[in-house]
Amino acid sequence: MDGTDPQKPGDEAPPGTPGSGENLCRRCGGSGKIGAETCPDCSGTGKVTTGVGGG
Ligand SMILES: [Zn+2]
């Protein structure tokens, strides 16, 4: 089981969770960085896994 993304602090659901999907990280706006720092929420990927259908 390699090649899977580790869960990131900004993720709301574990990878592979039914009903979840990747979305742009709201903290960094998808850039993966906040200023010169790597975004802690998405670990620099610019994307986080969030549940779908929730508020
Ligand atoms: Zn981010």
N, CA, C, O and the ligand as a Tripos MOL2 file, in Angstrom:
@<TRIPOS>MOLECULE
protein
  221   219    56     0     0
PROTEIN
NO_CHARGES

@<TRIPOS>ATOM
      1 N           0.8470   -1.2030    0.0000 N.3       1 MET1
      2 CA          0.0000    0.0000    0.0000 C.3       1 MET1
      3 C           0.8750    1.2440    0.0000 C.2       1 MET1
      4 O           0.9060    1.9870    0.9810 O.2       1 MET1
      5 N           1.5740    1.4670   -1.0820 N.am      2 ASP2
      6 CA          2.3050    2.7110   -1.1400 C.3       2 ASP2
      7 C           1.7400    3.5800   -2.2640 C.2       2 ASP2
      8 O           0.9250    3.1320   -3.0700 O.2       2 ASP2
      9 N           2.1870    4.8120   -2.2920 N.am      3 GLY3
     10 CA          1.6840    5.7220   -3.3100 C.3       3 GLY3
     11 C           0.4520    6.4720   -2.8590 C.2       3 GLY3
     12 O          -0.0710    7.3080   -3.5950 O.2       3 GLY3
     13 N          -0.0130    6.1890   -1.6730 N.am      4 THR4
     14 CA         -1.1640    6.9400   -1.1650 C.3       4 THR4
     15 C          -0.6830    8.1790   -0.4300 C.2       4 THR4
     16 O           0.3660    8.1760    0.2140 O.2       4 THR4
     17 N          -1.4490    9.2070   -0.5380 N.am      5 ASP5
     18 CA         -1.0740   10.4260    0.1430 C.3       5 ASP5
     19 C          -1.3320   10.2940    1.6350 C.2       5 ASP5
     20 O          -2.3790    9.7960    2.0490 O.2       5 ASP5
     21 N          -0.3950   10.7320    2.4240 N.am      6 PRO6
     22 CA         -0.6500   10.7630    3.8700 C.3       6 PRO6
     23 C          -1.6820   11.8210    4.1950 C.2       6 PRO6
     24 O          -1.8240   12.8200    3.4890 O.2       6 PRO6
     25 N          -2.3870   11.5820    5.2610 N.am      7 GLN7
     26 CA         -3.4050   12.5620    5.6210 C.3       7 GLN7
     27 C          -2.7470   13.8590    6.0650 C.2       7 GLN7
     28 O          -1.7280   13.8600    6.7550 O.2       7 GLN7
     29 N          -3.3490   14.9430    5.6570 N.am      8 LYS8
     30 CA         -2.7930   16.2420    5.9620 C.3       8 LYS8
     31 C          -3.6370   16.9260    7.0280 C.2       8 LYS8
     32 O          -4.8130   16.6080    7.2050 O.2       8 LYS8
     33 N          -3.0190   17.8730    7.7380 N.am      9 PRO9
     34 CA         -3.7550   18.5470    8.8230 C.3       9 PRO9
     35 C          -5.0560   19.1880    8.3610 C.2       9 PRO9
     36 O          -6.0140   19.2760    9.1300 O.2       9 PRO9
     37 N          -5.0960   19.6360    7.1120 N.am     10 GLY10
     38 CA         -6.2830   20.3120    6.6190 C.3      10 GLY10
     39 C          -7.3430   19.3640    6.1080 C.2      10 GLY10
     40 O          -8.4440   19.7840    5.7530 O.2      10 GLY10
     41 N          -7.0090   18.0660    6.0700 N.am     11 ASP11
     42 CA         -7.9860   17.1130    5.5720 C.3      11 ASP11
     43 C          -9.1300   16.9530    6.5500 C.2      11 ASP11
     44 O          -8.9320   16.9090    7.7640 O.2      11 ASP11
     45 N         -10.3260   16.8660    6.0030 N.am     12 GLU12
     46 CA        -11.4870   16.6460    6.8530 C.3      12 GLU12
     47 C         -11.9060   15.1900    6.8180 C.2      12 GLU12
     48 O         -12.7000   14.7480    7.6490 O.2      12 GLU12
     49 N         -11.3790   14.4450    5.8660 N.am     13 ALA13
     50 CA        -11.7130   13.0340    5.7590 C.3      13 ALA13
     51 C         -10.4740   12.2770    5.2990 C.2      13 ALA13
     52 O          -9.6770   12.8120    4.5280 O.2      13 ALA13
     53 N         -10.3000   11.0470    5.7570 N.am     14 PRO14
     54 CA         -9.1570   10.2610    5.3150 C.3      14 PRO14
     55 C          -9.2550    9.9730    3.8230 C.2      14 PRO14
     56 O         -10.3520    9.8600    3.2760 O.2      14 PRO14
     57 N          -8.0910    9.8540    3.1610 N.am     15 PRO15
     58 CA         -8.1040    9.5430    1.7340 C.3      15 PRO15
     59 C          -8.8610    8.2540    1.4610 C.2      15 PRO15
     60 O          -8.6850    7.2620    2.1700 O.2      15 PRO15
     61 N          -9.6880    8.2680    0.4510 N.am     16 GLY16
     62 CA        -10.4230    7.0630    0.0870 C.3      16 GLY16
     63 C         -11.7660    6.9410    0.7620 C.2      16 GLY16
     64 O         -12.5000    5.9810    0.5270 O.2      16 GLY16
     65 N         -12.0940    7.9090    1.6020 N.am     17 THR17
     66 CA        -13.3810    7.8640    2.2690 C.3      17 THR17
     67 C         -14.5090    8.1200    1.2600 C.2      17 THR17
     68 O         -14.4840    9.1140    0.5330 O.2      17 THR17
     69 N         -15.4830    7.2300    1.2220 N.am     18 PRO18
     70 CA        -16.6230    7.4640    0.3170 C.3      18 PRO18
     71 C         -17.3020    8.7850    0.6250 C.2      18 PRO18
     72 O         -17.5470    9.1190    1.7850 O.2      18 PRO18
     73 N         -17.5990    9.5170   -0.4080 N.am     19 GLY19
     74 CA        -18.2780   10.7870   -0.2110 C.3      19 GLY19
     75 C         -17.3260   11.9320    0.0330 C.2      19 GLY19
     76 O         -17.7500   13.0650    0.2640 O.2      19 GLY19
     77 N         -16.0280   11.6390   -0.0180 N.am     20 SER20
     78 CA        -15.0660   12.7160    0.1560 C.3      20 SER20
     79 C         -14.3490   12.9910   -1.1580 C.2      20 SER20
     80 O         -14.3630   12.1650   -2.0710 O.2      20 SER20
     81 N         -13.7410   14.1250   -1.2410 N.am     21 GLY21
     82 CA        -13.0480   14.4670   -2.4720 C.3      21 GLY21
     83 C         -11.9970   15.5280   -2.2240 C.2      21 GLY21
     84 O         -11.9800   16.1890   -1.1850 O.2      21 GLY21
     85 N         -11.1350   15.6700   -3.1900 N.am     22 GLU22
     86 CA        -10.0920   16.6600   -3.0610 C.3      22 GLU22
     87 C         -10.6210   18.0420   -3.4390 C.2      22 GLU22
     88 O         -11.3240   18.2040   -4.4360 O.2      22 GLU22
     89 N         -10.2790   19.0050   -2.6440 N.am     23 ASN23
     90 CA        -10.6660   20.3710   -2.9280 C.3      23 ASN23
     91 C          -9.4780   21.2920   -2.7360 C.2      23 ASN23
     92 O          -8.5050   20.9460   -2.0660 O.2      23 ASN23
     93 N          -9.5700   22.4430   -3.3200 N.am     24 LEU24
     94 CA         -8.5290   23.4290   -3.1120 C.3      24 LEU24
     95 C          -8.4500   23.7870   -1.6330 C.2      24 LEU24
     96 O          -9.4630   23.9550   -0.9540 O.2      24 LEU24
     97 N          -7.2400   23.8940   -1.1720 N.am     25 CYS25
     98 CA         -7.0310   24.2780    0.2120 C.3      25 CYS25
     99 C          -7.4910   25.7180    0.3980 C.2      25 CYS25
    100 O          -7.0530   26.6270   -0.3080 O.2      25 CYS25
    101 N          -8.3640   25.8970    1.3410 N.am     26 ARG26
    102 CA         -8.9170   27.2400    1.5330 C.3      26 ARG26
    103 C          -7.9270   28.1490    2.2450 C.2      26 ARG26
    104 O          -7.9930   29.3750    2.1470 O.2      26 ARG26
    105 N          -7.0240   27.5250    2.9520 N.am     27 ARG27
    106 CA         -6.0790   28.3370    3.7300 C.3      27 ARG27
    107 C          -5.0870   29.0620    2.8170 C.2      27 ARG27
    108 O          -4.7770   30.2370    3.0190 O.2      27 ARG27
    109 N          -4.6050   28.3420    1.8200 N.am     28 CYS28
    110 CA         -3.6050   28.9420    0.9330 C.3      28 CYS28
    111 C          -4.1840   29.2230   -0.4430 C.2      28 CYS28
    112 O          -3.4970   29.7650   -1.3090 O.2      28 CYS28
    113 N          -5.4340   28.8630   -0.6480 N.am     29 GLY29
    114 CA         -6.0700   29.1230   -1.9330 C.3      29 GLY29
    115 C          -5.5690   28.2300   -3.0410 C.2      29 GLY29
    116 O          -5.7440   28.5370   -4.2200 O.2      29 GLY29
    117 N          -4.9420   27.1170   -2.6670 N.am     30 GLY30
    118 CA         -4.4880   26.1660   -3.6760 C.3      30 GLY30
    119 C          -3.0550   26.3820   -4.1230 C.2      30 GLY30
    120 O          -2.5480   25.6610   -4.9830 O.2      30 GLY30
    121 N          -2.4060   27.3720   -3.5390 N.am     31 SER31
    122 CA         -1.0220   27.6550   -3.9440 C.3      31 SER31
    123 C          -0.0440   26.7410   -3.2210 C.2      31 SER31
    124 O           1.0800   26.5300   -3.6750 O.2      31 SER31
    125 N          -0.4850   26.2030   -2.0940 N.am     32 GLY32
    126 CA          0.3980   25.3250   -1.3240 C.3      32 GLY32
    127 C           1.3580   26.0960   -0.4360 C.2      32 GLY32
    128 O           2.1420   25.5060    0.3060 O.2      32 GLY32
    129 N           1.2920   27.3870   -0.5150 N.am     33 LYS33
    130 CA          2.1970   28.1940    0.2880 C.3      33 LYS33
    131 C           1.4690   29.3970    0.8660 C.2      33 LYS33
    132 O           0.5330   29.9350    0.2740 O.2      33 LYS33
    133 N           1.9250   29.7890    2.0210 N.am     34 ILE34
    134 CA          1.4310   31.0240    2.6140 C.3      34 ILE34
    135 C           2.6310   31.9400    2.7570 C.2      34 ILE34
    136 O           3.4560   31.7560    3.6520 O.2      34 ILE34
    137 N           2.7270   32.9080    1.8940 N.am     35 GLY35
    138 CA          3.9250   33.7190    1.8230 C.3      35 GLY35
    139 C           5.0910   32.8480    1.4020 C.2      35 GLY35
    140 O           5.0590   32.2340    0.3360 O.2      35 GLY35
    141 N           6.1130   32.7900    2.2250 N.am     36 ALA36
    142 CA          7.2880   31.9790    1.9110 C.3      36 ALA36
    143 C           7.2440   30.6460    2.6320 C.2      36 ALA36
    144 O           8.1680   29.8410    2.5180 O.2      36 ALA36
    145 N           6.1610   30.4070    3.3820 N.am     37 GLU37
    146 CA          6.0730   29.2010    4.1750 C.3      37 GLU37
    147 C           5.1930   28.1730    3.4770 C.2      37 GLU37
    148 O           4.2560   28.5280    2.7610 O.2      37 GLU37
    149 N           5.4970   26.9090    3.6880 N.am     38 THR38
    150 CA          4.6420   25.8510    3.1890 C.3      38 THR38
    151 C           3.3540   25.8240    3.9920 C.2      38 THR38
    152 O           3.3760   25.8830    5.2210 O.2      38 THR38
    153 N           2.2400   25.7370    3.2960 N.am     39 CYS39
    154 CA          0.9520   25.7280    3.9700 C.3      39 CYS39
    155 C           0.8370   24.4920    4.8610 C.2      39 CYS39
    156 O           1.0030   23.3680    4.3890 O.2      39 CYS39
    157 N           0.5530   24.6960    6.1450 N.am     40 PRO40
    158 CA          0.4760   23.5660    7.0660 C.3      40 PRO40
    159 C          -0.7750   22.7180    6.8680 C.2      40 PRO40
    160 O          -0.7970   21.5440    7.2370 O.2      40 PRO40
    161 N          -1.7970   23.2970    6.2970 N.am     41 ASP41
    162 CA         -3.0520   22.5640    6.1530 C.3      41 ASP41
    163 C          -2.9700   21.4990    5.0710 C.2      41 ASP41
    164 O          -3.4710   20.3870    5.2390 O.2      41 ASP41
    165 N          -2.3380   21.8470    3.9670 N.am     42 CYS42
    166 CA         -2.3010   20.9270    2.8350 C.3      42 CYS42
    167 C          -0.8960   20.3810    2.6160 C.2      42 CYS42
    168 O          -0.6520   19.6480    1.6580 O.2      42 CYS42
    169 N           0.0180   20.7350    3.4960 N.am     43 SER43
    170 CA          1.4020   20.2740    3.3960 C.3      43 SER43
    171 C           2.0280   20.6770    2.0650 C.2      43 SER43
    172 O           2.9070   19.9870    1.5490 O.2      43 SER43
    173 N           1.5820   21.7690    1.5290 N.am     44 GLY44
    174 CA          2.1870   22.2830    0.3070 C.3      44 GLY44
    175 C           1.6000   21.7210   -0.9650 C.2      44 GLY44
    176 O           2.0700   22.0410   -2.0570 O.2      44 GLY44
    177 N           0.5760   20.8840   -0.8450 N.am     45 THR45
    178 CA         -0.0180   20.2910   -2.0480 C.3      45 THR45
    179 C          -1.0560   21.2300   -2.6670 C.2      45 THR45
    180 O          -1.3600   21.1300   -3.8560 O.2      45 THR45
    181 N          -1.5890   22.1270   -1.8680 N.am     46 GLY46
    182 CA         -2.6150   23.0220   -2.3720 C.3      46 GLY46
    183 C          -3.9930   22.3950   -2.3660 C.2      46 GLY46
    184 O          -4.9760   23.0210   -2.7620 O.2      46 GLY46
    185 N          -4.0580   21.1500   -1.9130 N.am     47 LYS47
    186 CA         -5.3490   20.4580   -1.9190 C.3      47 LYS47
    187 C          -5.5660   19.7550   -0.5960 C.2      47 LYS47
    188 O          -4.6200   19.2810    0.0330 O.2      47 LYS47
    189 N          -6.8020   19.6930   -0.1830 N.am     48 VAL48
    190 CA         -7.1630   18.9570    1.0090 C.3      48 VAL48
    191 C          -8.3480   18.0590    0.7040 C.2      48 VAL48
    192 O          -9.1300   18.3390   -0.2050 O.2      48 VAL48
    193 N          -8.4780   17.0030    1.4460 N.am     49 THR49
    194 CA         -9.6050   16.0990    1.2580 C.3      49 THR49
    195 C         -10.7340   16.4790    2.1830 C.2      49 THR49
    196 O         -10.5750   16.4750    3.4040 O.2      49 THR49
    197 N         -11.8660   16.8060    1.6130 N.am     50 THR50
    198 CA        -12.9900   17.2230    2.4320 C.3      50 THR50
    199 C         -14.2170   16.3700    2.0940 C.2      50 THR50
    200 O         -14.3320   15.8110    1.0040 O.2      50 THR50
    201 N         -15.1020   16.2960    3.0430 N.am     51 GLY51
    202 CA        -16.3370   15.5720    2.8140 C.3      51 GLY51
    203 C         -17.2090   16.2990    1.8230 C.2      51 GLY51
    204 O         -17.2070   17.5290    1.7600 O.2      51 GLY51
    205 N         -17.9480   15.5430    1.0560 N.am     52 VAL52
    206 CA        -18.8300   16.1320    0.0620 C.3      52 VAL52
    207 C         -20.2730   16.0830    0.5730 C.2      52 VAL52
    208 O         -20.7110   15.0800    1.1360 O.2      52 VAL52
    209 N         -20.9790   17.1540    0.3710 N.am     53 GLY53
    210 CA        -22.3840   17.1780    0.7580 C.3      53 GLY53
    211 C         -22.5950   17.8110    2.1190 C.2      53 GLY53
    212 O         -23.7270   18.0800    2.5210 O.2      53 GLY53
    213 N         -21.5050   18.0450    2.8220 N.am     54 GLY54
    214 CA        -21.6300   18.7040    4.1170 C.3      54 GLY54
    215 C         -21.6060   20.2020    3.9560 C.2      54 GLY54
    216 O         -21.4100   20.7180    2.8560 O.2      54 GLY54
    217 N         -21.8070   20.9010    5.0570 N.am     55 GLY55
    218 CA        -21.8220   22.3380    4.9840 C.3      55 GLY55
    219 C         -20.4320   22.8690    4.7590 C.2      55 GLY55
    220 O         -20.2420   24.0810    4.6680 O.2      55 GLY55
    221 ZN         -2.9080   24.9570    1.7970 Zn       56 ZN56
@<TRIPOS>BOND
     1     1     2 1
     2     2     3 1
     3     3     4 2
     4     3     5 am
     5     5     6 1
     6     6     7 1
     7     7     8 2
     8     7     9 am
     9     9    10 1
    10    10    11 1
    11    11    12 2
    12    11    13 am
    13    13    14 1
    14    14    15 1
    15    15    16 2
    16    15    17 am
    17    17    18 1
    18    18    19 1
    19    19    20 2
    20    19    21 am
    21    21    22 1
    22    22    23 1
    23    23    24 2
    24    23    25 am
    25    25    26 1
    26    26    27 1
    27    27    28 2
    28    27    29 am
    29    29    30 1
    30    30    31 1
    31    31    32 2
    32    31    33 am
    33    33    34 1
    34    34    35 1
    35    35    36 2
    36    35    37 am
    37    37    38 1
    38    38    39 1
    39    39    40 2
    40    39    41 am
    41    41    42 1
    42    42    43 1
    43    43    44 2
    44    43    45 am
    45    45    46 1
    46    46    47 1
    47    47    48 2
    48    47    49 am
    49    49    50 1
    50    50    51 1
    51    51    52 2
    52    51    53 am
    53    53    54 1
    54    54    55 1
    55    55    56 2
    56    55    57 am
    57    57    58 1
    58    58    59 1
    59    59    60 2
    60    59    61 am
    61    61    62 1
    62    62    63 1
    63    63    64 2
    64    63    65 am
    65    65    66 1
    66    66    67 1
    67    67    68 2
    68    67    69 am
    69    69    70 1
    70    70    71 1
    71    71    72 2
    72    71    73 am
    73    73    74 1
    74    74    75 1
    75    75    76 2
    76    75    77 am
    77    77    78 1
    78    78    79 1
    79    79    80 2
    80    79    81 am
    81    81    82 1
    82    82    83 1
    83    83    84 2
    84    83    85 am
    85    85    86 1
    86    86    87 1
    87    87    88 2
    88    87    89 am
    89    89    90 1
    90    90    91 1
    91    91    92 2
    92    91    93 am
    93    93    94 1
    94    94    95 1
    95    95    96 2
    96    95    97 am
    97    97    98 1
    98    98    99 1
    99    99   100 2
   100    99   101 am
   101   101   102 1
   102   102   103 1
   103   103   104 2
   104   103   105 am
   105   105   106 1
   106   106   107 1
   107   107   108 2
   108   107   109 am
   109   109   110 1
   110   110   111 1
   111   111   112 2
   112   111   113 am
   113   113   114 1
   114   114   115 1
   115   115   116 2
   116   115   117 am
   117   117   118 1
   118   118   119 1
   119   119   120 2
   120   119   121 am
   121   121   122 1
   122   122   123 1
   123   123   124 2
   124   123   125 am
   125   125   126 1
   126   126   127 1
   127   127   128 2
   128   127   129 am
   129   129   130 1
   130   130   131 1
   131   131   132 2
   132   131   133 am
   133   133   134 1
   134   134   135 1
   135   135   136 2
   136   135   137 am
   137   137   138 1
   138   138   139 1
   139   139   140 2
   140   139   141 am
   141   141   142 1
   142   142   143 1
   143   143   144 2
   144   143   145 am
   145   145   146 1
   146   146   147 1
   147   147   148 2
   148   147   149 am
   149   149   150 1
   150   150   151 1
   151   151   152 2
   152   151   153 am
   153   153   154 1
   154   154   155 1
   155   155   156 2
   156   155   157 am
   157   157   158 1
   158   158   159 1
   159   159   160 2
   160   159   161 am
   161   161   162 1
   162   162   163 1
   163   163   164 2
   164   163   165 am
   165   165   166 1
   166   166   167 1
   167   167   168 2
   168   167   169 am
   169   169   170 1
   170   170   171 1
   171   171   172 2
   172   171   173 am
   173   173   174 1
   174   174   175 1
   175   175   176 2
   176   175   177 am
   177   177   178 1
   178   178   179 1
   179   179   180 2
   180   179   181 am
   181   181   182 1
   182   182   183 1
   183   183   184 2
   184   183   185 am
   185   185   186 1
   186   186   187 1
   187   187   188 2
   188   187   189 am
   189   189   190 1
   190   190   191 1
   191   191   192 2
   192   191   193 am
   193   193   194 1
   194   194   195 1
   195   195   196 2
   196   195   197 am
   197   197   198 1
   198   198   199 1
   199   199   200 2
   200   199   201 am
   201   201   202 1
   202   202   203 1
   203   203   204 2
   204   203   205 am
   205   205   206 1
   206   206   207 1
   207   207   208 2
   208   207   209 am
   209   209   210 1
   210   210   211 1
   211   211   212 2
   212   211   213 am
   213   213   214 1
   214   214   215 1
   215   215   216 2
   216   215   217 am
   217   217   218 1
   218   218   219 1
   219   219   220 2
@<TRIPOS>SUBSTRUCTURE
     1 MET1         2 RESIDUE 1 A MET
     2 ASP2         6 RESIDUE 1 A ASP
     3 GLY3        10 RESIDUE 1 A GLY
     4 THR4        14 RESIDUE 1 A THR
     5 ASP5        18 RESIDUE 1 A ASP
     6 PRO6        22 RESIDUE 1 A PRO
     7 GLN7        26 RESIDUE 1 A GLN
     8 LYS8        30 RESIDUE 1 A LYS
     9 PRO9        34 RESIDUE 1 A PRO
    10 GLY10       38 RESIDUE 1 A GLY
    11 ASP11       42 RESIDUE 1 A ASP
    12 GLU12       46 RESIDUE 1 A GLU
    13 ALA13       50 RESIDUE 1 A ALA
    14 PRO14       54 RESIDUE 1 A PRO
    15 PRO15       58 RESIDUE 1 A PRO
    16 GLY16       62 RESIDUE 1 A GLY
    17 THR17       66 RESIDUE 1 A THR
    18 PRO18       70 RESIDUE 1 A PRO
    19 GLY19       74 RESIDUE 1 A GLY
    20 SER20       78 RESIDUE 1 A SER
    21 GLY21       82 RESIDUE 1 A GLY
    22 GLU22       86 RESIDUE 1 A GLU
    23 ASN23       90 RESIDUE 1 A ASN
    24 LEU24       94 RESIDUE 1 A LEU
    25 CYS25       98 RESIDUE 1 A CYS
    26 ARG26      102 RESIDUE 1 A ARG
    27 ARG27      106 RESIDUE 1 A ARG
    28 CYS28      110 RESIDUE 1 A CYS
    29 GLY29      114 RESIDUE 1 A GLY
    30 GLY30      118 RESIDUE 1 A GLY
    31 SER31      122 RESIDUE 1 A SER
    32 GLY32      126 RESIDUE 1 A GLY
    33 LYS33      130 RESIDUE 1 A LYS
    34 ILE34      134 RESIDUE 1 A ILE
    35 GLY35      138 RESIDUE 1 A GLY
    36 ALA36      142 RESIDUE 1 A ALA
    37 GLU37      146 RESIDUE 1 A GLU
    38 THR38      150 RESIDUE 1 A THR
    39 CYS39      154 RESIDUE 1 A CYS
    40 PRO40      158 RESIDUE 1 A PRO
    41 ASP41      162 RESIDUE 1 A ASP
    42 CYS42      166 RESIDUE 1 A CYS
    43 SER43      170 RESIDUE 1 A SER
    44 GLY44      174 RESIDUE 1 A GLY
    45 THR45      178 RESIDUE 1 A THR
    46 GLY46      182 RESIDUE 1 A GLY
    47 LYS47      186 RESIDUE 1 A LYS
    48 VAL48      190 RESIDUE 1 A VAL
    49 THR49      194 RESIDUE 1 A THR
    50 THR50      198 RESIDUE 1 A THR
    51 GLY51      202 RESIDUE 1 A GLY
    52 VAL52      206 RESIDUE 1 A VAL
    53 GLY53      210 RESIDUE 1 A GLY
    54 GLY54      214 RESIDUE 1 A GLY
    55 GLY55      218 RESIDUE 1 A GLY
    56 ZN56       221 GROUP 0 **** ****
